[in-house]
Amino acid sequence: MVHAAAMAHGRKRGPVTPPDGGWGWVIVMGCFMVTICTRAVTRCISIFFVEFQIHFGKDYSGTAWIHSLVDCTTMLCAPMGSFIGNRLSCRVAVIMGGFLSSTGLILSSFASSLENLYLTLGVLTGVGFALCYTPAIAMVGSYFCERKALAYGIAMSGSGIGTFVLAPVVQLLIEHYSWRGALLILGGFVSNLCVCGALLRPITLREEEEPLPVDPERGSYSVKVATVTEKDNNGVLVSPALQHRPSNWPCFLSSRDYRFLLLPDFLGLAGSFLFLASGCSLPFVYLVPYALDAGVSHHQAAFLMSILGVIGIVGNITFGWLTDMRCLKPYRAVCYMVAVGMEGLCCLFIPLLRSFALLVPFSVLYGYFDGAYVALIPVVTSDVVGTPYLSSALGIVYFLHAIPYLISPPIGGWLVDTTGTYTATFFLSGFALISSSLVLATVTGIRHCRKSMASRTVPTETKQEVQSPVQEDLSKPRPDSTAADCYIAFNTEAKLLDNNTADS
C-alpha cells in the first residue's frame, strides 16, 4: 500500500529525468513486440483479402471493410487505451488488450460470414490492439529523453520486422491450413501481448531529477519562463491563455490531461494527421491485389509486403538515429514532412509499375519513408506537447486516424470497382500524403512568420523579462521544474503573445 501510494504521489508530482537506458531497453523490446503483434498483424490481414473475397463471394469494397474496421477500431479506441494506462497502468491496459485481440482472432477462424468477420476480426481484435498500442508507445517516452528518437525507432521497427517475417509465414499458413487455420495460429501468436504487458514496469520517479523539455527551435534544453505563467485552482502552472479560458468550453478541454489541445502547433499537427491517415493505409491494402492483377505470383506479391517491412526497419532506425543528432534535432518536423511527402510521390508513380521487377523499387522507397515517419510521429508529438502529456496526446493522434482508416479502403475499393483499375486508388493515396506534408509545412511557416512579427512588436522591457532566465545554467536540470513547464516551453509564441496582451 505504501509503495502504491508513493507511485500515485509520484504521478501527481509529474515526470522526472528518464534513465535513458537500464530497464528502458526492456520497455523498448516490449514495445517492439507490441508493434509486431498489432501493426504487423494488421498489415498482414491484406494477405487474406483474396481468400475472403473468393470464399464469401464479395466485391472489393465489401471485403475491404475488414481491414478498415481493424485499423479504425484500433485508432478510434486509442484514447480508451490512454485512459486505462493513465488511471490503472500501462501493464494492465496491454494485458487486457492482448486477451481481447487474441480472442477476436480465434473467434474469426470460426466465422461463417463476412459480417461475422466485421465483428470479431474488425471490432473485437481492433479494440484489443487499441488497448495495447498507445500505452506501450507512451512508456518508451517515459524512459528516454536524450535518445528518445532512437528508442522509438527501434521500438517502432517491430512493425517492419513483423511484416517482413509474418507476410510469407501467413501465406504459407493459408496454403497449408486454409485461412481459418492461419487466423487460429495468429490468435495464439497475438496472445504474447499479455507477456509484453507484464514487462511494462512503471518507472520509479525521483523528484530531484525533474527534466527540462527540449526546445524544438534550438535543439537544446528549454528554461522555465515564470513571467508568463499563472497557477490554476489546483496550484498547477499554466499559460494565461489556458487560465483565462471561456467558461463554456467543453470540460475535457479544461482537464489537465488534455490542455495540449489548445496549442496551435498541435492543432496544425492534427490536421496533417487527418490527411496522412487518409492515404497511408491504401498501399498496404491494395499492393498485393494490384500485384496479382499485374500478373505477379502470390509468393512474389507476399514478398513485396516483406520488402516493405524490412526496409521500413531501416527507415525506423536511421531516421531515429539521425534526428537525435544535435544538428537535426531542431528540424524533426521538417524530416517528418519530407518523409511523408516522398511517400506520397511514390504512390503517384505506382500505376506505371506493372511487373515484379518494377514493384520492388516502389516497395523499397515506400517502405523506407513509411518507417521514417512512423518512428517520428511520437517524437514530433512529444516535441509539441511534452512528455507529461504524451500518452493522452498519442490517444488523440491515433483517434484522428480512425475515420480516415475506416472510409479510405472502401473508397479505394469503390474506385477499383468503378474504374476497373487501381490508378485512381493510388492517386488518392499519393495526393492525401502530399497534402498532409503541405498542411504541416504551411502551419509551420505561418508559425515562424507570427513569431517573427511577435518578436518585433513585443516591448523591449517584456523581451528582457522573458529572456532573463536564459542566463541560467542550461546544462543542469531545474529542481523546481513542473510538468506544466514542459507544456509551456513548447508554446513560446503563445507565451510572448499572452504576455504582451496582459501588459497592454
PyMOL commands that set and color helices and strands:
alter all, ss='L'
color gray80, all
select helices_A, chain A and resi 2-13+23-56+60-76+78-87+90-108+114-143+148-190+193-199+207-209+226-228+240-243+251-254+256-262+264-280+282-293+298-323+329-352+356-385+387-400+402-419+423-457+460-471+483-489+492-503
alter helices_A, ss='H'
color red, helices_A
select strands_A, chain A and resi 214-215+220-221+230-231+237-238
alter strands_A, ss='S'
color yellow, strands_A
deselect
rebuild
show_as cartoon
